[in-house]
Amino acid sequence: PCIATYLSYCAIWYLDGKPTAYSTGKFHEALVREAELINAAKNRNPWALFMMYLGALQSQVSELLFPWRSVKSGDMSSSPYFNQWYGLDLNFREAVAKLAEPNQLLIPND
């Protein structure tokens, strides 16, 4: 659900002419920072690198894709909005605006 939400958000905001974390380069910058952290790791054990990648992805990149802190969950199924959305027609612009309100990450600076 997070990827579908993010891609829909990117498509709608592209059509509306608004910048996104992807179109402004914030997503790229976060991935570059993550790559630099992983390249600097002294422990090259595959398991250590995998855990480092996972942790950096969760702490630096995932919030750009879906504001899990805003919905107070790292998983859509335990989000307070899940029961309000499941099986219902959804006004996507309105829904994304509601998710973005607490931290304004999805709202671009005009």
KASUL-V31571 format. One record per residue. N is the residue number from 1. RES is the residue in one letter. PHI is phi in radians with two decimals (NA if undefined). PSI is psi in whole degrees, 0 to 359 (* if undefined). D_CENTER is the distance of its C-alpha to the mean C-alpha in whole Angstrom. Layout:
# KASUL-V31571
n=N res=RES phi=PHI psi=PSI d_center=D_CENTER
n=N res=RES phi=PHI psi=PSI d_center=D_CENTER
This chain:
# KASUL-V31571
n=1 res=P phi=NA psi=327 d_center=11
n=2 res=C phi=-1.15 psi=317 d_center=8
n=3 res=I phi=-1.17 psi=318 d_center=8
n=4 res=A phi=-1.08 psi=319 d_center=11
n=5 res=T phi=-1.11 psi=314 d_center=9
n=6 res=Y phi=-1.11 psi=314 d_center=7
n=7 res=L phi=-1.14 psi=321 d_center=10
n=8 res=S phi=-1.13 psi=318 d_center=12
n=9 res=Y phi=-1.05 psi=315 d_center=11
n=10 res=C phi=-1.09 psi=316 d_center=11
n=11 res=A phi=-1.13 psi=313 d_center=15
n=12 res=I phi=-1.16 psi=316 d_center=16
n=13 res=W phi=-1.24 psi=331 d_center=15
n=14 res=Y phi=-1.10 psi=314 d_center=16
n=15 res=L phi=-1.12 psi=328 d_center=19
n=16 res=D phi=-1.46 psi=356 d_center=19
n=17 res=G phi=1.33 psi=22 d_center=19
n=18 res=K phi=-1.77 psi=145 d_center=17
n=19 res=P phi=-1.30 psi=152 d_center=14
n=20 res=T phi=-2.17 psi=172 d_center=11
n=21 res=A phi=-1.05 psi=329 d_center=9
n=22 res=Y phi=-1.30 psi=311 d_center=10
n=23 res=S phi=-1.26 psi=336 d_center=14
n=24 res=T phi=-1.55 psi=353 d_center=14
n=25 res=G phi=1.61 psi=358 d_center=14
n=26 res=K phi=-1.10 psi=322 d_center=11
n=27 res=F phi=-1.12 psi=315 d_center=9
n=28 res=H phi=-1.07 psi=315 d_center=12
n=29 res=E phi=-1.05 psi=319 d_center=14
n=30 res=A phi=-1.13 psi=320 d_center=11
n=31 res=L phi=-1.19 psi=323 d_center=12
n=32 res=V phi=-1.13 psi=316 d_center=16
n=33 res=R phi=-1.05 psi=319 d_center=16
n=34 res=E phi=-1.11 psi=316 d_center=15
n=35 res=A phi=-1.09 psi=320 d_center=18
n=36 res=E phi=-1.11 psi=319 d_center=20
n=37 res=L phi=-1.07 psi=315 d_center=20
n=38 res=I phi=-1.19 psi=320 d_center=20
n=39 res=N phi=-1.14 psi=332 d_center=23
n=40 res=A phi=-1.45 psi=353 d_center=25
n=41 res=A phi=-1.13 psi=133 d_center=25
n=42 res=K phi=-1.41 psi=326 d_center=28
n=43 res=N phi=-1.47 psi=109 d_center=28
n=44 res=R phi=-1.68 psi=12 d_center=28
n=45 res=N phi=-1.03 psi=133 d_center=28
n=46 res=P phi=-0.95 psi=321 d_center=26
n=47 res=W phi=-1.16 psi=319 d_center=24
n=48 res=A phi=-1.11 psi=317 d_center=24
n=49 res=L phi=-1.13 psi=320 d_center=22
n=50 res=F phi=-1.09 psi=314 d_center=20
n=51 res=M phi=-1.15 psi=323 d_center=19
n=52 res=M phi=-1.14 psi=316 d_center=18
n=53 res=Y phi=-1.04 psi=313 d_center=16
n=54 res=L phi=-1.08 psi=314 d_center=14
n=55 res=G phi=-1.12 psi=316 d_center=14
n=56 res=A phi=-1.16 psi=321 d_center=13
n=57 res=L phi=-1.07 psi=315 d_center=10
n=58 res=Q phi=-1.19 psi=319 d_center=9
n=59 res=S phi=-1.46 psi=333 d_center=10
n=60 res=Q phi=-2.03 psi=334 d_center=9
n=61 res=V phi=-1.93 psi=319 d_center=7
n=62 res=S phi=-1.07 psi=327 d_center=4
n=63 res=E phi=-1.12 psi=334 d_center=4
n=64 res=L phi=-1.28 psi=332 d_center=4
n=65 res=L phi=-1.45 psi=316 d_center=2
n=66 res=F phi=-2.64 psi=127 d_center=3
n=67 res=P phi=-1.33 psi=73 d_center=5
n=68 res=W phi=-1.09 psi=333 d_center=7
n=69 res=R phi=-1.20 psi=327 d_center=10
n=70 res=S phi=-1.13 psi=320 d_center=11
n=71 res=V phi=-1.59 psi=4 d_center=12
n=72 res=K phi=1.03 psi=38 d_center=13
n=73 res=S phi=-2.81 psi=148 d_center=12
n=74 res=G phi=-1.57 psi=2 d_center=10
n=75 res=D phi=-2.47 psi=131 d_center=12
n=76 res=M phi=-1.02 psi=325 d_center=12
n=77 res=S phi=-1.16 psi=337 d_center=16
n=78 res=S phi=-1.81 psi=11 d_center=16
n=79 res=S phi=-1.28 psi=145 d_center=15
n=80 res=P phi=-1.11 psi=340 d_center=17
n=81 res=Y phi=-1.48 psi=348 d_center=16
n=82 res=F phi=-1.00 psi=311 d_center=17
n=83 res=N phi=-1.20 psi=334 d_center=21
n=84 res=Q phi=-1.32 psi=336 d_center=20
n=85 res=W phi=-1.73 psi=326 d_center=19
n=86 res=Y phi=-1.05 psi=122 d_center=20
n=87 res=G phi=1.32 psi=8 d_center=23
n=88 res=L phi=-1.96 psi=152 d_center=23
n=89 res=D phi=-1.12 psi=144 d_center=23
n=90 res=L phi=-2.21 psi=128 d_center=19
n=91 res=N phi=-1.49 psi=101 d_center=19
n=92 res=F phi=-1.10 psi=318 d_center=16
n=93 res=R phi=-1.06 psi=316 d_center=16
n=94 res=E phi=-1.13 psi=318 d_center=17
n=95 res=A phi=-1.13 psi=315 d_center=15
n=96 res=V phi=-1.15 psi=322 d_center=12
n=97 res=A phi=-1.08 psi=320 d_center=14
n=98 res=K phi=-1.12 psi=318 d_center=15
n=99 res=L phi=-1.16 psi=328 d_center=11
n=100 res=A phi=-1.44 psi=343 d_center=11
n=101 res=E phi=-0.93 psi=311 d_center=14
n=102 res=P phi=-1.08 psi=327 d_center=14
n=103 res=N phi=-2.23 psi=356 d_center=12
n=104 res=Q phi=1.07 psi=17 d_center=12
n=105 res=L phi=-1.19 psi=327 d_center=9
n=106 res=L phi=-1.50 psi=348 d_center=9
n=107 res=I phi=-1.57 psi=116 d_center=13
n=108 res=P phi=-1.30 psi=155 d_center=14
n=109 res=N phi=-1.34 psi=121 d_center=17
n=110 res=D phi=-1.40 psi=* d_center=20
